[in-house]
């Protein structure tokens, strides 16, 4: 008999039903908030994955550009580019000028 009254939802229709309705309402609100929080957590996980991929891509681009800059700064590369533009490379070392400091 007890199970049949639960199936018929008599606990929501008797005279003490207000307490039961509040309890059911609280359960529904808690369930909805749990569902919402799980969706928010899933969205954050997806954002973290996307940002990690972006970080890896930017890191590889940084390494690639850094290697390119190091190669471009090499003296042999600079000399080749200057020769291509028509500059003549001197065989003598440059002279360092020193200025007398005023006291």
C-alpha positions as CSV (number, residue, x, y, z in Angstrom):
1,X,0.0,0.0,0.0
2,X,2.8,2.4,0.8
3,X,4.5,2.0,-2.6
4,X,1.1,2.5,-4.4
5,X,0.7,5.8,-2.5
6,X,4.1,7.0,-3.6
7,X,3.4,6.0,-7.2
8,X,0.1,7.9,-7.1
9,X,2.0,10.9,-5.6
10,X,-0.4,11.2,-2.6
11,X,2.4,12.9,-0.7
12,X,1.8,16.0,-2.9
13,X,-2.0,16.1,-2.5
14,X,-2.6,15.5,1.2
15,X,-3.0,18.3,3.8
16,X,0.7,18.4,4.6
17,X,1.7,18.8,1.0
18,X,3.2,22.3,1.3
19,X,6.3,20.9,3.0
20,X,6.6,18.2,0.3
21,X,6.1,20.7,-2.5
22,X,8.9,22.9,-1.1
23,X,11.1,19.8,-0.8
24,X,10.4,18.8,-4.4
25,X,11.0,22.4,-5.6
26,X,14.3,22.5,-3.7
27,X,15.3,19.2,-5.3
28,X,14.4,20.5,-8.8
29,X,16.4,23.8,-8.2
30,X,19.4,21.8,-7.0
31,X,19.2,19.5,-9.9
32,X,19.1,22.4,-12.4
33,X,22.0,24.1,-10.7
34,X,24.1,20.9,-10.9
35,X,23.3,20.5,-14.6
36,X,24.2,24.2,-15.2
37,X,27.5,23.8,-13.3
38,X,28.4,20.7,-15.3
39,X,27.8,22.7,-18.5
40,X,30.0,25.5,-17.2
41,X,32.8,23.1,-16.2
42,X,32.6,21.5,-19.7
43,X,32.9,24.9,-21.4
44,X,35.9,25.7,-19.2
45,X,37.6,22.4,-20.1
46,X,37.0,23.1,-23.8
47,X,38.4,26.6,-23.4
48,X,41.5,25.3,-21.6
49,X,42.1,22.7,-24.4
50,X,41.7,25.4,-27.0
51,X,44.1,27.8,-25.2
52,X,46.7,25.0,-24.7
53,X,46.7,24.3,-28.4
54,X,47.1,28.1,-29.1
55,X,50.0,28.2,-26.6
56,X,51.7,25.3,-28.3
57,X,51.3,26.9,-31.7
58,X,52.6,30.3,-30.5
59,X,55.5,28.6,-28.7
60,X,56.5,26.7,-31.9
61,X,56.2,30.0,-33.9
62,X,58.4,31.7,-31.3
63,X,61.1,29.1,-31.6
64,X,61.0,29.2,-35.4
65,X,61.2,33.0,-35.5
66,X,64.0,33.0,-32.9
67,X,66.0,30.5,-35.0
68,X,65.4,32.7,-38.1
69,X,66.6,35.8,-36.2
70,X,69.7,34.1,-35.0
71,X,70.5,33.0,-38.5
72,X,69.9,36.5,-39.9
73,X,72.2,38.0,-37.3
74,X,75.1,35.8,-38.2
75,X,78.1,37.8,-39.7
76,X,78.2,35.6,-42.8
77,X,74.6,36.3,-43.6
78,X,75.0,40.0,-43.1
79,X,78.0,40.1,-45.3
80,X,76.1,38.2,-48.1
81,X,73.2,40.6,-47.9
82,X,75.5,43.6,-48.0
83,X,77.4,42.2,-51.0
84,X,74.1,41.6,-52.8
85,X,73.2,45.3,-52.3
86,X,76.6,46.4,-53.7
87,X,78.5,47.2,-50.5
88,X,82.2,46.4,-50.4
89,X,83.4,44.7,-47.2
90,X,86.7,46.1,-45.9
91,X,89.6,43.7,-45.2
92,X,91.0,46.0,-42.5
93,X,89.6,46.1,-39.0
94,X,87.8,49.3,-38.1
95,X,89.6,51.9,-36.0
96,X,88.2,52.7,-32.6
97,X,88.0,56.4,-31.8
98,X,88.3,57.5,-28.2
99,X,87.1,60.8,-26.9
100,X,88.8,62.6,-24.0
101,X,86.4,63.0,-21.2
102,X,86.0,66.5,-19.8
103,X,86.4,66.9,-16.0
